[in-house]
Structure formats: C-alpha cells, structure tokens
C-alpha cells in the first residue's frame, strides 16, 4: 500500500473509516497501487446503529472495498476462480444462462441466490450484470437483469437503468423466448458492450 493510505485520512470514528474507504477506492481505480484483498480488509469492529437495526460497519466497509477492488478495470479483466481466470464477459455469459432459465420459469432471483448459483461474491454481482444490461439495451432485448432484485426492497439495484415500470417489464422478460435467442458468447457480449 502506498504511504498516503498508511498515514490516515484525518477523520475520526466512522468518518475515518469512510475517508479510508474513499481513499482506498481512489487508489484502486487510479491503479496507483494494487493492494491484495488482505490489505484492504478493515480490522476495526466499529458498529453503526440505524433505528433498531445494528450493522457491522467494518464488514460493510470490507465488502465495499472488496467490491471496488473487484470492479476496478484491472480486476474486471480477470478474476481468479480455482486457478482459472474468468473475464468479466465470461462471468456475464455465465449469469446470462442463470437469468434465461429464471425467465423461462417465471422466477425472480435475489442477489444472494445469484451469488450462490454462480459462486460470485454478492457485492460483485452488479458489476457482472452491467454487461448483460448493456447488451440487452443495445440489442433491443427486454432487460434480462430486471429479474435480479434486492432481498430488502424486491427491486433491482440503483444501477439498473433499463426500465422504469419494473412489474410490467418483468412480465415482458418472462414472455420473451430466451432459449430460442440462445446464450451469447462472452466475446459477443464484449463486442456489443464496447462497440
């Protein structure tokens, strides 16, 4: 890690952790450093209470930083999976098949279910759904990613921008012949998304 991160952020308490999170994310996204996942885990056990729900802020911070590490441009190009590296677009193709089967069966999936089915850490799911959303939008297909929703709200994450009327659009996704369309190859997803 570079010297700036080790000196601290000038904040205290939860603000210190938020400042550290922002600083680490900036370093990761600028590629000034390439910390290991062990280096970005937060050792603090500070708890933040909102209403009656107490959450471990340290765990949330670790997840956010881990997601930033995974979502950085360098990490998006490959993620280690049992010694084999999968590109962002290979993961998107993997998730496509899960979503197409869910659509055929008229099922809504939570982020946790997708994480368990795919082996992708839950905080990283959105980064791998984005190429599918872009592919569907550019190919004028119903937005397949609308089938993945938050456990808390029952809605797609704020990164979902392909439709405003969620229930109606989900019905459109269910009605589309995804099996007839077939699963796009990872390089096809990449070329549509980057072209």
RAKA-V253165 format. One record per residue. N is the residue number from 1. RES is the residue in three letters. D_FIRST is the distance of its C-alpha to the first C-alpha in Angstrom with 1 decimal. Layout:
n & res & d_first
N & RES & D_FIRST
N & RES & D_FIRST
//
This chain:
n & res & d_first
1 & UNK & 0.0
2 & UNK & 3.8
3 & UNK & 6.7
4 & UNK & 8.4
5 & UNK & 6.8
6 & UNK & 7.3
7 & UNK & 10.7
8 & UNK & 12.1
9 & UNK & 14.2
10 & UNK & 17.6
11 & UNK & 19.0
12 & UNK & 20.6
13 & UNK & 21.6
14 & UNK & 21.4
15 & UNK & 20.6
16 & UNK & 17.4
17 & UNK & 16.3
18 & UNK & 17.5
19 & UNK & 15.7
20 & UNK & 12.4
21 & UNK & 13.4
22 & UNK & 14.4
23 & UNK & 11.4
24 & UNK & 9.2
25 & UNK & 12.2
26 & UNK & 12.5
27 & UNK & 9.2
28 & UNK & 10.2
29 & UNK & 13.7
30 & UNK & 13.3
31 & UNK & 11.3
32 & UNK & 9.2
33 & UNK & 6.3
34 & UNK & 7.6
35 & UNK & 6.0
36 & UNK & 8.9
37 & UNK & 11.4
38 & UNK & 11.1
39 & UNK & 7.6
40 & UNK & 9.1
41 & UNK & 12.4
42 & UNK & 13.6
43 & UNK & 15.4
44 & UNK & 17.9
45 & UNK & 21.4
46 & UNK & 22.6
47 & UNK & 25.5
48 & UNK & 26.8
49 & UNK & 30.5
50 & UNK & 32.2
51 & UNK & 36.0
52 & UNK & 36.8
53 & UNK & 33.7
54 & UNK & 30.9
55 & UNK & 27.6
56 & UNK & 24.5
57 & UNK & 22.1
58 & UNK & 19.1
59 & UNK & 20.3
60 & UNK & 20.7
61 & UNK & 17.3
62 & UNK & 15.9
63 & UNK & 18.3
64 & UNK & 17.6
65 & UNK & 13.8
66 & UNK & 14.8
67 & UNK & 17.4
68 & UNK & 15.3
69 & UNK & 13.2
70 & UNK & 16.6
71 & UNK & 18.2
72 & UNK & 16.0
73 & UNK & 18.1
74 & UNK & 16.5
75 & UNK & 16.7
76 & UNK & 20.2
77 & UNK & 21.5
78 & UNK & 21.2
79 & UNK & 20.5
80 & UNK & 21.0
81 & UNK & 24.3
82 & UNK & 25.7
83 & UNK & 24.8
84 & UNK & 26.1
85 & UNK & 24.1
86 & UNK & 25.7
87 & UNK & 25.3
88 & UNK & 25.3
89 & UNK & 29.0
90 & UNK & 29.8
91 & UNK & 28.6
92 & UNK & 30.6
93 & UNK & 33.6
94 & UNK & 33.2
95 & UNK & 33.1
96 & UNK & 36.0
97 & UNK & 38.2
98 & UNK & 37.5
99 & UNK & 38.3
100 & UNK & 41.4
101 & UNK & 42.8
102 & UNK & 42.1
103 & UNK & 43.9
104 & UNK & 46.9
105 & UNK & 47.1
106 & UNK & 46.7
107 & UNK & 43.7
108 & UNK & 41.0
109 & UNK & 37.7
110 & UNK & 35.0
111 & UNK & 31.3
112 & UNK & 31.3
113 & UNK & 34.2
114 & UNK & 32.5
115 & UNK & 29.3
116 & UNK & 31.6
117 & UNK & 33.7
118 & UNK & 30.9
119 & UNK & 28.2
120 & UNK & 25.7
121 & UNK & 23.6
122 & UNK & 25.5
123 & UNK & 22.7
124 & UNK & 22.5
125 & UNK & 26.3
126 & UNK & 26.6
127 & UNK & 24.4
128 & UNK & 26.8
129 & UNK & 29.9
130 & UNK & 29.2
131 & UNK & 30.5
132 & UNK & 33.5
133 & UNK & 34.3
134 & UNK & 34.0
135 & UNK & 36.2
136 & UNK & 38.8
137 & UNK & 38.9
138 & UNK & 39.3
139 & UNK & 41.9
140 & UNK & 43.8
141 & UNK & 43.4
142 & UNK & 43.3
143 & UNK & 39.7
144 & UNK & 39.0
145 & UNK & 35.8
146 & UNK & 38.0
147 & UNK & 38.7
148 & UNK & 35.3
149 & UNK & 35.3
150 & UNK & 33.6
151 & UNK & 35.0
152 & UNK & 35.4
153 & UNK & 37.0
154 & UNK & 38.6
155 & UNK & 37.3
156 & UNK & 34.7
157 & UNK & 31.3
158 & UNK & 31.2
159 & UNK & 29.7
160 & UNK & 33.2
161 & UNK & 35.2
162 & UNK & 38.0
163 & UNK & 40.7
164 & UNK & 41.8
165 & UNK & 44.6
166 & UNK & 42.6
167 & UNK & 45.7
168 & UNK & 47.8
169 & UNK & 45.1
170 & UNK & 44.3
171 & UNK & 48.0
172 & UNK & 47.8
173 & UNK & 44.9
174 & UNK & 47.0
175 & UNK & 50.0
176 & UNK & 48.3
177 & UNK & 49.0
178 & UNK & 45.4
179 & UNK & 46.8
180 & UNK & 49.1
181 & UNK & 46.3
182 & UNK & 44.2
183 & UNK & 40.5
184 & UNK & 38.9
185 & UNK & 37.1
186 & UNK & 33.3
187 & UNK & 34.0
188 & UNK & 36.6
189 & UNK & 34.3
190 & UNK & 31.7
191 & UNK & 34.5
192 & UNK & 36.0
193 & UNK & 32.7
194 & UNK & 31.5
195 & UNK & 35.0
//
